[in-house]
Amino acid sequence: MLSYPIALEDDDASVMATCPDFPELTTFGDDRDEARARAVDALEEAIAARIHSGQDIPSPSAGEIRITVPTLTAIKVMLYQGMREQAIGKAELARRLGWHLPQVDRVLDIRHRSRLDRMDAALGAIGCRLEVRARDDASVAALSASARATPPTSVGIKAHGG
């Protein structure tokens, strides 16, 4: 789970959502629920733009109100950040996997619905292992309460080196 804080602010007849970790993210909704829903889409677009331009994806900061990116997006962020940390380019990842460059582009494309086995293989090629866990609702609620003080970068979905 990759969860970022957002700020919701009443703005005339609508609600504005911004994210301190992504200054470029600003969106609006008719009410708080719609603003939160639009903020998820805007966050995915901000992440996609940063990946496309080769920029860093920040770790989530603390905040009371949080939005969570879809699981596949979180996995793609882990792959991208792992590649950056190890200075592995797309060509090198393609070589390690025996793939063509368009296949690598797709596993890094937030808008592309990559298969989980492809994501697992790509993470493996950079020395990471994907772990997936399910938590019951009580565990998630307790975790959400503790995240207000110390936000997790990943919970339930982790890429481990080695």
Backbone as a ProteinNet text record, in pm:
[ID]
protein_1_A
[PRIMARY]
MLSYPIALEDDDASVMATCPDFPELTTFGDDRDEARARAVDALEEAIAARIHSGQDIPSPSAGEIRITVPTLTAIKVMLYQGMREQAIGKAELARRLGWHLPQVDRVLDIRHRSRLDRMDAALGAIGCRLEVRARDDASVAALSASARATPPTSVGIKAHGG
[TERTIARY]
85.8	0	90	65.8	139.6	38.5	49.6	-52.8	9.9	-42.9	9	-92.5	-42.3	-133.2	-187.6	-310	-366.4	-427.3	-435.8	-503.7	-630.6	-742	-869.5	-909	-943.1	-976.7	-1101.4	-1199.2	-1319.5	-1281.7	-1333.1	-1301.3	-1429.8	-1496.7	-1627	-1724.2	-1773.6	-1872.8	-1808.6	-1677	-1610	-1504.8	-1438.5	-1332.3	-1204.9	-1097.8	-968.8	-883.8	-818.3	-727	-586.4	-491	-350	-271.2	-147.7	-62.5	72.5	114	241.9	361.9	350.9	461.9	472.5	364.2	360.3	302.4	385.5	334.5	256.2	282.8	212.6	69.9	31.4	-101.5	-200.6	-296.1	-410.2	-531.2	-638.2	-760.6	-878.9	-997.5	-1118.1	-1228.1	-1320.8	-1440.8	-1557.3	-1677.7	-1796.4	-1808.1	-1752.8	-1752.5	-1622.1	-1603.7	-1479.2	-1456.2	-1561.5	-1547	-1502.9	-1563.6	-1526	-1384	-1346.7	-1210.6	-1107.9	-1137.8	-1046.7	-1034.3	-1146.7	-1144.2	-1063.4	-1083	-1006.8	-859.6	-830.6	-691.4	-614.6	-680.9	-614.5	-572.8	-664.7	-632.2	-520.6	-528.2	-426.1	-289.9	-290.8	-166.4	-104	-184.9	-131.2	-72.4	-137.7	-85.6	46.2	55.9	180.1	293.8	264	365	407.4	311.2	341.6	430.1	400.6	480.2	622.7	637.4	771.8	850.7	786.2	855.6	897.1	806.6	834.7	952.4	962.4	1070.5	1193.7	1191.9	1308.7	1330.9	1224.5	1234.8	1209.2	1251.4	1230.9	1083.4	1040.2	907	929.3	874.4	901.1	833.9	895.4	831.9	717.6	612	498.7	537.4	488.3	507.6	385.6	390.5	280.1	162.3	44.8	-74.3	-198	-295.9	-420.7	-506.4	-525.7	-609.8	-516.6	-541.8	-450.8	-527.7	-459.4	-513	-413.5	-466.3	-383.9	-388.4	-271.2	-267	-304.6	-354	-384.9	-259.8	-280.7	-171.9	-72.5	-120.9	-31.2	55.2	-0.3	77.5	188	156.5	257.2	371.2	339.7	442.9	530.4	469.7	546.4	638.2	591.7	676.3	795.7	771.8	881.2	984.4	938.2	1029	1109.2	1041.7	1107.7	1211.3	1172.7	1265.4	1383.3	1357.4	1465.4	1563.4	1512.7	1599.5	1683.6	1622.9	1697.2	1805.5	1769.1	1865	1985.4	1964.5	2073	2133.2	2088.1	2135.3	2118.1	2002.4	1968.3	1873.8	1917	1833.5	1739.8	1651.9	1555.2	1624.4	1729.9	1800.9	1862.3	1918.9	1978.6	1871	1756.8	1648.5	1600	1587.3	1545.9	1646.1	1774.1	1877.4	1867.1	1849.5	1839.8	1719	1611.3	1487.4	1473.5	1556.5	1540.1	1417.2	1381	1264.3	1307.2	1211	1230.9	1197.8	1253.9	1230.5	1083.3	995.2	853.1	791.5	839.1	789.3	831.3	952.3	999.6	920.9	898.5	819	681.5	620.8	487.4	487.1	590.2	589.1	615.9	667.8	689	577.3	486.5	376.9	260.8	233.2	126.7	-8.6	-30	-159.5	-177.7	-68	-76.6	-105.7	-202.5	-241.8	-153.7	-31.2	66.4	22.2	60.8	32.8	126.1	76.1	152.7	278.6	272	391.8	501	464.4	562.2	626.4	544.5	597	691	652.3	734.5	869.1	866.8	990.2	1079.4	1018.8	1097.1	1160.8	1086.4	1143.8	1256	1236.3	1339.8	1467.5	1453.1	1570.1	1654.8	1596.4	1675.1	1706.5	1685.6	1722.4	1619.8	1494.5	1387.9	1289	1218.6	1116.3	986.7	879.5	749.3	679.2	633.7	554.2	417.1	313.4	176.8	110	46.9	-26.7	-163.5	-258.5	-391.4	-405.5	-469.8	-493	-643	-685.4	-826.5	-856.3	-982	-1021.2	-973.9	-972.6	-927.9	-779.9	-698.9	-556.1	-532.9	-610.6	-597.1	-635.8	-743	-786.6	-679.7	-621.8	-516	-393.3	-360.7	-246.8	-270.4	-392.8	-425.4	-411.4	-451.8	-439.2	-292.8	-208.3	-66.6	2.9	-50.6	10.2	2.2	-91.2	-100.6	25.9	86.5	209	332.2	336.3	450	398.4	398.8	340.8	426.8	363.8	439.8	462.6	574.2	593.9	532.7	526.4	458	413	290.4	234.5	156	184	112.5	176	240.1	310.9	450.4	547	684.1	774.4	867.6	972	1098	1153	1272.2	1389.7	1500.8	1623.6	1674	1753.4	1821.1	1756.1
-116.9	0	122.6	211.9	336.6	448.6	517.6	611.9	749.2	850.7	987.1	1078.1	1178.1	1273.5	1372.9	1416.2	1524.8	1627.7	1747.4	1854.9	1886.8	1895.9	1930.9	2068	2154.9	2292.8	2336.6	2390.2	2441.8	2560	2560.5	2665	2702.2	2804.1	2845.3	2727.7	2682.8	2575.6	2437.9	2430.2	2302.3	2279.7	2165.6	2130.9	2107	2176	2161.9	2059.8	1970.6	1872.3	1899.3	1903	1917.3	1812.9	1789.7	1691.4	1755.3	1759.5	1821.8	1751.4	1622.3	1547.8	1566	1610.5	1635.4	1775.7	1878.2	2015.6	2040.3	1959.1	1975.8	1923.3	1853	1793.1	1892.6	1930.2	2010.9	1962.9	1931.4	1889.5	1935.3	1927.3	1974.9	1870.3	1879.7	1797.9	1878.8	1832	1901	1889.3	1779.7	1759.3	1688.3	1659.9	1599.1	1460.3	1380.5	1246	1251.2	1339.5	1351.4	1406.6	1500.5	1555.5	1446.9	1361.7	1250.6	1153.7	1120.1	1027.9	1086.4	1212.9	1278	1291	1303.6	1314.2	1185.1	1070.8	943.1	943.1	982.6	989.3	1089.9	1205	1308.5	1260.1	1184.9	1131.7	1032.3	946.6	853.3	928.7	1035.4	1115.9	1182.8	1233.2	1296.8	1195.2	1074.6	968.5	931.7	915.8	881.7	988.3	1114.1	1223.3	1220.4	1191.4	1185.4	1067.5	954.1	839.6	873.1	931.7	966.4	1063.4	1157	1256.5	1216.7	1096.3	1047.5	1112.4	1164.5	1228.7	1129	1165.3	1081.4	1080.8	970.2	959.3	972.6	1076.2	1095.1	989.6	964	878.9	957.8	890.2	961.3	1027.8	1147.5	1217.7	1191.2	1246.2	1228	1317.4	1278	1357	1284.2	1359.9	1303.7	1238.6	1308.2	1258.2	1198.5	1072.2	1002.4	942.2	932.4	861.9	752.1	642.5	526.7	498.1	478.7	445.1	297.9	261.6	120.6	33.2	-92.5	-186.1	-193	-203.6	-213.5	-88.8	26.3	149.7	145.8	98.7	89.3	-3	-113.5	-206.9	-142.2	-68.4	0.1	105.8	174.9	273.1	202.2	86.9	10.7	-29.9	-75.8	-114.2	6.5	115.2	236.9	286.7	295.2	343.3	247.1	117.5	19.7	34.6	58	79.6	205.1	311.3	436.6	418.4	352.6	332.7	251.4	157.6	71.6	117.8	233.1	288.5	187.9	123.9	29.4	100.2	113.9	176.1	76.1	128	40.7	-61.3	-19.8	-112.6	-227.5	-196.1	-300.6	-393.9	-339.3	-424.1	-516.2	-462.6	-543.4	-655.9	-625.4	-727.2	-837.5	-797.2	-895.3	-986.6	-932.7	-1009.6	-1080.9	-1043.1	-1097.3	-1040.6	-917.9	-850.9	-745.8	-699.8	-584.7	-459	-345.1	-220.4	-184.6	-206.3	-174.1	-252.1	-373.7	-451.1	-386	-335.5	-265	-135.6	-65.2	58.5	30.5	-81.1	-113.1	-142.9	-212.1	-240.9	-116	-11.1	115.7	216.8	185.3	275.3	258.1	362.3	359.2	328.1	373.1	354.2	213	139	4.6	-97.5	-182.6	-283.4	-407.3	-395.2	-504	-625.3	-742	-865.8	-876.4	-936.3	-949.4	-1033.8	-1137.1	-1217.8	-1137	-1041.3	-951.6	-859.3	-808.1	-719.1	-796.2	-918.6	-1003	-1032.4	-1064.4	-1091.1	-966.8	-850.3	-726.4	-693.7	-709.5	-687	-786.8	-912.3	-1013.6	-979.3	-917.1	-880.7	-771.5	-698.4	-597	-642.7	-771.9	-829.2	-810.4	-792.2	-775.9	-890.8	-913	-1017.1	-951.3	-978.1	-921.5	-1011.5	-954.5	-1027.3	-962.3	-1044.2	-993.4	-1054.1	-969.3	-1015.1	-951	-1020.9	-964.4	-943.5	-834.2	-804.5	-793.6	-831.5	-815	-667	-630.3	-490.1	-427.6	-503	-449	-412.8	-496.4	-467.2	-343.8	-331.6	-216.7	-88.8	-92.5	25.3	65.7	-31.3	-0.8	55.3	-0.3	46.7	188.4	217.6	352.2	454.3	417.3	508.4	535.9	433.9	455	527.7	519.2	585.7	737.1	786	930.9	985.4	905.8	948.2	912.9	791.4	745.6	676.6	745.3	686.7	574.4	461.7	353.9	384.3	340	350.9	231.3	119	3.2	-86.8	-129.6	-220.6	-324.9	-449.6	-554.7	-591.4	-496.7	-522.7	-469.1	-557.4	-515.5	-577.8	-500.5	-554.3	-559.9	-679.2	-699	-729.4	-669.4	-700.8	-837.8	-895.5	-1018.8	-1137.9
0	0	0	-89.3	-98.7	-79.9	32.5	74.6	101.1	35.1	47.3	116.5	188.8	252.2	149.9	173.2	92.8	187	136.8	208.7	131.1	202.6	142	192.8	100.8	137.1	61.9	135.1	70.1	-16.6	-139.1	-235.4	-307.8	-257.8	-309.1	-303.2	-418.1	-418.9	-440	-429.5	-450.1	-341.4	-349.1	-254.1	-334.2	-293	-359.9	-283.6	-357.3	-298.3	-349.4	-257.3	-291.4	-213.7	-256	-189.8	-161	-33.5	-1	-63.8	-92	-150.5	-301.6	-364.2	-507.6	-528.5	-524.6	-537.3	-666.8	-768.8	-896	-892.1	-785.2	-775.9	-715.6	-796.8	-752.3	-830.6	-759.4	-825.7	-742.4	-798.8	-732.6	-739.8	-648.4	-650.3	-596.8	-625.1	-574.3	-422.8	-368.3	-223.1	-185.4	-56.5	-9.4	-69.2	-81.1	-137.4	-283.8	-360.2	-500.9	-513.6	-429.1	-433.1	-401.6	-304.5	-271	-388.4	-451.3	-565.2	-681	-707.5	-814.4	-777.7	-649.5	-605	-633.2	-623.1	-655.5	-802.4	-890.7	-1033.8	-1060	-993.7	-1012.2	-960.1	-850.7	-796.6	-894.4	-952.9	-1052.6	-1172.1	-1213.7	-1324.8	-1286.6	-1163.6	-1117.1	-1112.3	-1064.4	-1060.3	-1202.1	-1292.5	-1431.8	-1495.4	-1470.2	-1526.1	-1472.1	-1344.9	-1286	-1341.2	-1358.7	-1417.6	-1560.7	-1636.7	-1776.2	-1787.5	-1694.9	-1701.2	-1619.8	-1560.7	-1488	-1352.6	-1292.8	-1162.3	-1050.5	-930.5	-813.1	-773	-715.2	-655.3	-504.8	-441.3	-298.2	-211.1	-97.2	3.5	65.2	107.2	167.2	299	317.7	444.2	534.2	653.9	749.1	709.1	750.7	724.1	770.1	810.2	864.6	756.4	644.8	536.3	431.6	393.5	303.4	186.2	73.8	-41.7	-78.5	-126.8	-156.8	-306.3	-365	-507	-524.2	-641.1	-665.6	-649.5	-617.6	-591.1	-706.2	-829.1	-943.1	-956.7	-929.1	-933.1	-828.2	-708.3	-602.4	-643.8	-708.7	-753.7	-860.6	-951.3	-1055.9	-995.2	-893.2	-824.2	-759.6	-695.9	-635.4	-740.3	-855.2	-962.4	-1008.9	-1035.2	-1083	-981.8	-856.1	-753.2	-737.2	-743.2	-734.5	-849.3	-968.4	-1084.4	-1065.4	-1015	-992.9	-886.7	-776.1	-667.8	-712.6	-804.8	-851.2	-983.1	-1032.4	-1160.4	-1274.4	-1278.7	-1384.5	-1480.7	-1604	-1705.4	-1769.5	-1854.6	-1921.9	-2011.9	-2080.7	-2169.9	-2089.8	-1974.4	-1891	-1836.7	-1795.7	-1747.7	-1859.7	-1980.3	-2095.1	-2119.8	-2111.3	-2131.5	-2026.6	-1899.2	-1791.2	-1805.6	-1858.5	-1871.7	-2006.3	-2103	-2237.5	-2306.1	-2271.8	-2327.4	-2428.6	-2507.1	-2594.2	-2513.8	-2555.1	-2481.6	-2464.3	-2563.3	-2540.1	-2423.6	-2399.7	-2286	-2154.7	-2148.7	-2028.6	-2011.2	-2121.2	-2113.3	-2053.6	-2090.2	-2040.2	-1890	-1839.2	-1695	-1612.4	-1675.6	-1605	-1631.1	-1721.2	-1758.3	-1659.7	-1583.2	-1482.6	-1546.4	-1668.6	-1734.2	-1791.6	-1806.8	-1864.3	-1753.9	-1776.3	-1677.8	-1693.3	-1645	-1655.7	-1575.9	-1624.3	-1553.6	-1433.3	-1327.4	-1204.4	-1224.8	-1309.1	-1332.4	-1400.9	-1484.9	-1548.3	-1445.5	-1355.8	-1251.6	-1159	-1125	-1039.6	-1105.7	-1236.5	-1310.1	-1315.4	-1340.4	-1347.9	-1213.3	-1105.3	-972.7	-944.9	-984.3	-966.1	-1040.3	-1156.2	-1237.2	-1172.3	-1077.5	-1005.9	-863.6	-838.3	-709.6	-600.1	-637.9	-538.5	-550	-443.7	-438.5	-392.5	-462.3	-428.3	-328.9	-218.3	-119.7	-113.2	-107.6	-100.7	21.2	101.7	219	220.8	279.9	303.6	453.6	490.8	631	653.3	774.7	804.4	829.5	826	839.7	969.9	1081.3	1209.6	1204.1	1139.2	1125.8	1040.9	933.3	845.2	919.1	998.6	1074.7	1175.7	1244.1	1341.1	1271	1155.2	1078.5	1028.5	984.7	938.1	1049.5	1169.2	1282.9	1313.5	1306.6	1335.1	1221.1	1098.9	983.9	994.7	1072.7	1089.5	1155.3	1241.5	1308.4	1225.5	1171.8	1093.3	968.3	852.5	731.9	676.4	636.5	574.1	426.3	372	228.4	158.9	228.6	172.8	286.4	277	375.4	298.6	323.4	254.4	121.5	57.8	-66.3	-45.8	-49.4	-25.3	-130.2	-174	-260.5	-176.5	-163.2	-81.6	-171.2	-139.7	-212.6	-173.7	-261.9	-229.5	-277.7
[MASK]
++++++++++++++++++++++++++++++++++++++++++++++++++++++++++++++++++++++++++++++++++++++++++++++++++++++++++++++++++++++++++++++++++++++++++++++++++++++++++++++++++

